[in-house]
């Protein structure tokens, strides 16, 4: 952010929510697609996005077909970003809400 939202918490959170909504849709789509091809991933639909990404990684790691390495790299990066986001939210948002 370039300071355009200085002091405004709602707009940046809205953007983060929107982008993670897109990511969640793609993760869910990949889980369903893999299920159609015999890769069963046992994860609750209400599980967090981070847990679903981790379940995908665990299901794909044993596979030895084209493209799996690239997908695993993307999922590993997504997992890192999710952990970073959770860390930021816990350090910034939660104390801000408690101080109101």
C-alpha positions in Angstrom: 0.0 0.0 0.0 1.2 3.5 -0.7 -0.5 5.3 2.1 -3.7 5.9 0.1 -5.7 4.1 2.8 -3.9 5.7 5.8 -6.0 5.1 8.9 -8.6 3.1 6.9 -8.6 -0.5 7.9 -11.7 -1.6 6.0 -10.6 -1.2 2.4 -7.3 -3.0 2.7 -9.0 -5.9 4.6 -11.6 -6.0 1.9 -8.9 -6.4 -0.8 -7.2 -9.1 1.2 -10.5 -10.9 1.7 -11.3 -10.7 -2.0 -8.0 -12.1 -3.1 -8.1 -14.9 -0.5 -11.6 -15.6 -1.7 -10.2 -16.2 -5.2 -7.4 -18.4 -3.8 -9.9 -20.4 -1.7 -12.1 -21.0 -4.8 -9.1 -22.3 -6.7 -7.9 -24.6 -3.9 -11.4 -26.0 -3.6 -11.6 -26.5 -7.4 -8.3 -28.3 -7.3 -9.4 -30.6 -4.5 -12.6 -31.5 -6.4 -10.7 -32.0 -9.7 -8.1 -34.3 -8.1 -11.0 -36.3 -6.6 -12.4 -36.9 -10.0 -9.0 -38.4 -11.0 -8.7 -40.7 -8.0 -6.7 -38.5 -5.7 -8.9 -38.5 -2.6 -8.2 -35.6 -0.2 -10.0 -36.0 3.1 -10.6 -32.5 4.4 -13.6 -30.8 5.9 -15.2 -28.1 3.7 -15.1 -25.8 6.7 -11.4 -26.4 7.3 -9.2 -23.3 7.1 -7.6 -22.4 3.7 -4.2 -23.2 5.3 -5.3 -26.7 6.3 -6.7 -27.3 2.8 -3.5 -26.2 1.2 -1.5 -28.5 3.5 -3.9 -31.4 2.7 -3.2 -30.7 -1.0 0.5 -30.7 -0.5 0.3 -34.0 1.4 -1.8 -35.6 -1.3 0.4 -34.4 -4.2 3.9 -35.1 -2.8 3.8 -38.9 -3.6 2.7 -38.4 -7.2 5.2 -38.6 -10.0 3.5 -37.0 -13.0 4.2 -33.9 -15.1 3.4 -30.6 -13.4 3.2 -31.9 -9.8 6.5 -30.2 -8.9 5.3 -26.9 -10.1 2.0 -27.2 -8.3 3.8 -28.1 -5.1 6.0 -25.1 -5.4 3.0 -22.8 -5.8 1.2 -24.5 -2.9 4.3 -24.1 -0.7 4.5 -20.4 -1.5 0.7 -20.1 -0.8 1.2 -21.8 2.5 4.0 -19.4 3.4 1.9 -16.4 2.4 -1.1 -17.7 4.5 1.2 -18.1 7.5 2.6 -14.6 7.0 -0.9 -13.1 6.7 -2.1 -14.9 9.8 0.9 -13.6 11.7 0.3 -10.0 10.5 -3.4 -10.2 11.4 -2.6 -11.5 14.9 0.1 -8.9 15.6 -1.8 -5.9 14.2 -5.5 -6.4 13.9 -6.3 -8.2 17.2 -4.4 -5.6 19.4 -6.1 -2.8 17.5 -9.5 -4.3 18.1 -8.8 -4.9 21.8 -7.7 -1.2 22.3 -11.0 0.2 21.1 
